Amino acid sequence: MNYFSSDFKLGILGGGQLGKMLLFDTRKFDIQTYVLDPSDEAPCKIACNQFFKGDLMDFETVYNFGKKVDVLTFEIELVNLEALEKLENEGIKVYPSPKTLKLIQNKGIQKDFYAHHAIPTANYKRFENIKSVIFDVLESKLKLPFVWKCTEFGYDGNGVKVIRQLSDLENLANVECIAEEMVPFKNELAVIVCRNPSGEIKTYPVVEMEFHPEANQVEYVICPARIDDTVAEKARAIALTVSEKFNHVGLLAVEMFQTEDDEILVNEVAPRPHNSGHYSIEASYTSQFENHLRAILNLPLGNTDSKVAGIMVNLSGEEGFSGDVVYENIQKILGWNGVTPHIYGKKQTRPFRKMGHVTIVNDDIKEARRIAEDVKNTIRVISTKSNN
C-alpha cells in the first residue's frame, strides 16, 4: 500500500501529547491522519489533517470514526474495545489488536496474564471492592504494607497508593482493585519493544526511571540505565518474552523492578508510545514515535540504538497553581547545549499534570544527569494565578 502523499488515512484514538509527537513523524512522511479526542483543546488538533471531537469510550463514536480510516491506532488504552473488535472483524487494521488491549486494559487481567505465562511479577491478589480489601486486612489475610491499584482508569500516578496502615484505605474509590506485595527494589527500569505484523522485532536500550515521591510520576528517565550489562540483558530478554506472549504490534513499554538480588519483575505494560521513550526523539537513531508508525504500517523498523546518552525530565504542573499555564524561566535553558524542550500544548495547568518534557543529550551520562537537575531546578510550570 502507498502510505506517502496518498489517499491512505491513519486514525489515532486520543489527541494528547503522545499523539501530537506521533504526528511529527506522520507529517515528516506526509501521511494523512485523522484524530478523535473528547477535548476541543487536544494537543493533536493543530497537527492532524482532520480532527473529530468525541467520547473514546462510546461505541458508536469510535466505530464511526474507525470506518473513515484504513489503519487505526491509539495513544491511550481507555477506548471502547467492542468498537475496535467490530472494526477489526470488518477488515479495518487495528494496531495494537483489540485482543492484546483486552489483556492489558484491566490491571487485574494483566497480572493474571503474567502469572499464567510464568512471567516474573510481584505477588498480588484481586478484589471486587475496597470493603473486600479491608476485610482481608482485618482478618490478617493481607499483610501491610502493600500497593493498592485500581484495575481500570488509572493514569499518571492516579489509582495507585501505598497502604501502610488501615486508615490509608479511607477515601479510596470503591472499585475493582488489586493489592500488590511491596517489592524491595533498587531500580525501576523500562524496555520498549517494537514489532511489526511481519514479526520483525527490536528493543530499545534499558532505561532507568526516577519517580517523584508524592505524585508517583516519573521525574527523570535515564538512558542507558546505570546497571550491569547482565541485568540489562535479562531485562531485555524478559521484555521480548512479554511481547511474544501478548503478540502485540506497535510499541510495548514494559516497566520493571530490579530487586535487591538483581532479579527482574514485570510491573506493568503500555501498548503505545510511552513516557520512558521520550528521550529517543533526540538521543536515538529512530525515535519511539517513528518506530511505532513504522511498526503499525508494517514497514522495516528503524535502528533503536542510542547515538548519545539521553535523559528526559518531565515538566509537571507545580503544586499550588491551577489555570492558564506559564513556563517560567524556559528561555534560560534554550541557551544550554544539548537541551531540547517539548511543550505539549495544554493551555491549563494543575498540580502534577504532565505539561511537557525536556531532553538532555551528552556523551557523558553523569554530565547529562547534572544538567537535567539544573533544568528541573530552573523551569517552573505555574499559572497566572496561584491557588493560595
Disulfide bonds with the S-S distance in Angstrom:
none
